[in-house]
Amino acid sequence: MDDRTQDQAESEAPKTKMVQILWNGREPIQARAGETIVHALWNAGQGKLVRTGCVGGVCGACTVTVRLPDGQPSTTDLACMCPVQDGMQVFPFAVNAIPPVEPKAGATADDLRVAYPTLDRCTKCGSCTVACPMSIPVMESVLRMQKGEFDQVAEDFTTCIHCGLCRAVCEDKVKPHNMGLWVRRSLGMGTDPAALEEKIAAQQVDGAQAEWDCLMNADPEERLARAKEIRTNGRLA
């Protein structure tokens, strides 16, 4: 291919659409349409502006507040999972960690109230559920905590990444993700290790083999759909 033919091919190649986002209300960032906020900042040489740990929606470090264009409602999100839009405004929303409370084997709802006295402050506004990037039914799970339905609470918080957004948006200082972790740890303390190993082994015989078969033999679309299903359900089939 001569230079003229190459130049013509390059000129006819589809160009990546560029958009502009505004960081922290004052710093314009040029970004490729469809890339995430984190990648937009990296590509602009501004990676220092947001905390990152995994870039896969697992560590919960890159929490941000997003003000969308065209009158769309503002929201909270993970910068590594949120695609950019032209005119989007992004504000850092770092959530500070708080010390965990020691779990307790055989815990009850009253034990949880001692560990986290704000449990019963929930006003059922639903802000925590809306803020959760993992689609956990946070408010409903807090109500289950009040009733001591800990087995279901543990299932609810299986996919929790402890980003802290549910705690940060709560005006009544309820700490859903901290309480969810406390419940899971408390249940774990009361579990017989031998019985647990037996249960896990029984599940892995069929479930793990099915996952390996899917991973090795399924087409890319099927593998992606299965990965999304596991992410949503928090467990193997």
N, C-alpha and C positions, 0 to 999 in steps of 0.2 A: 504494500500500500504506500503510494507516494504521499508527500506532505500535504498536497492540496486535497487529496481524497480523505486523508485523516482529519484535516481541519473541517471538511464538510461533514464528516460523520460525527465529529464532536459537536458541531453547531446544531445538528439535527437531533442529537441525543436529548431525551427529556431532562429538563433542568429541575433541580430540587427546589420546591417552593420554600421561601424564607418567610418567617414571621418575626414579630418583635414582642417580647414580654418585658415587663417592668419589674425589676427586683427592688423590694423594700420601698416602693413608692418613688424612687428617684433614679435608678440605674437601668438604662435600656440595654437589653441583651438580644442580639440577633440569634435566631434559632431555626433549625430545620423543622418544617411542619411534621408532626407526628412523633418526634423524639420526646423523651421525658425531660422534666425540668432539670434533673441531675445531669443528664447528658448535654443539655443545652448549656448549662453552666460550665461543665468540663470543656466543651468545644470552644467556649468563649474565653477560656483561660481563667475562669472564676470559680474553680472547684472549692476554694477555701470558704465560699459564702454559705455552704450548707454541710452539715455533718453527714457522713455516710459510713456504712459498715459492710453492707452486703450488695446493694444495688439490685435486690431481688424481692423486696417486700418482706424480709424476714427479721431484720434487726430492729426496725422501728426508730432508727436514729434521725431520719431526714424529714421530720414532721414540718409541715408548712401550712399557712393559711393562703387560700387562693381566692382572688376576686376576679370573677369571670366577666367578659365583655357582654354588651347588649342586654344589660339588666338581669342577667342570670344570677341566681343567689350565690353568695359567697359560701365557701366550704373549707374544710380541713382535709388534708390528704398527705400521702407520702410522696416526696419529690421524685423518688425513683420509680414510681408507678403512674404518675400523673402526666399525660401528654400535654405539650404546650398548645396554646391557642393564641392567635394574633390578638393583641390587646390585653392579654391576661396580665394581672398584677399578682406577684408572688411575695409573700412576707414570711420571714423565718419565724417559726413557732416552736422553738426548742422546749421540750418538757423535761424538767429536772427530775432526776430519780429521787426516791425517798427510801429510807431504810426499811427492809422487810420486817414483819412481825413473826416471831417464832411460831411455827405451826403446832398443832396439838392433835395427837391421835384420838380418834373417837369424838371429834369435835361436834358440837351442836350449834344451832343458830345463836344461842346465848353466848357461847364461847366466841363466836365471830363478832358479836356486839361488843364484847370486852376488848377484843383485838382491834376492832375498827368501830368506834362509837358513833360514827356518822352513818352507819348502815341504814337506819330508819329515817334519815332526812330526805330520802328520794321523793320527789314530787311528781314523778311519772311524766316529765316533760319530753323525754325521748331524745334529748340532745346527744347523750352518750351513744345511743344506737346509730344515729345519723353520722356521728363523727368517726365511728369505727371503720377503718379501711379494710377489715377482714369480714365485714358483714355479720358480725356476732350480734345476736339479740341481747345487747348489753342490759337494757332496762328490764326486760323480762327476766333475765338471769339474776339481777339484783333483787327482784321480787321473790324469786325462788330461794335466794340466800336468806331472806327474812323468814321464810317458812322452813328452812333447814333442808331443802331438797338438794342436797349436796352432790349426789350422783349426777343429776342432770346439769348442775352448775359446772361440774368438771368437764362434761361433754361440751357444754357451751363454749368454754374457754380453751378447748383443745388447740384451736388455731390462733390464739392470742399471741401477738408479737411484742406485747408490753411497750408499745409506742407511747402510751400515756395520754392519748388524745381524749379518751372517755373521761379521765380524771380532770384534764385541763379545761374541758368545756363545762364541767358540772358546777353550777353556781352554789350548790349546797355542800360542796367539799366531800361528796361521796367518792370513794376510791375503788371503782369497779374492778379494774384489772389487778390491783393489789389484792383485793379480797378474793378474786377468782384464783389467783396463784396460791393464796393461803389455803383455800378450800382444797385445791388439787394436792398440795403438799400434805395437808392434814389427812386426807384420804390415803395417800401413799404411805404415811407412817403407820396406818392401821391395817395395811394389807399384808397378809402372810406371804413371804417371799417365795416359798415353795409352790403355793397355790397359784401365784401370779405367773411364775415361770411355766407352769403346766398349761395355764390358759393361753399364754403367748405362743407357746410351742404348738398348741392345737390350732390356733389361728394362722400361724405362719405356714403350716403344711400346705393348705390350699391357697390362702390369700397371697402369700409371697410368691409362690410358683406362678400364679396367674399374672402377677405384676411383672415377673421376669419374662414370661411369654409375650406380654404386651410390649415390653421395652425392646425385646430382641426381634420380634416378628411383625409388629403392627406398622402401618404406614405413619408418616409424620403427623397427619391430621388426627389420627386416632390416638397417638401418644400424647399430643397436646391436649386433646379433649379429656383424656384420662388424668393428666396432671392437674388440670383445672378442677376435675371432680374431687381428687384427693385434697386439693387445697381448700375446697369448699367444705367437704365433709370431715376433714382432719383425720382420716383413717383409711386403711385399705379396704377393698371390697369384702 
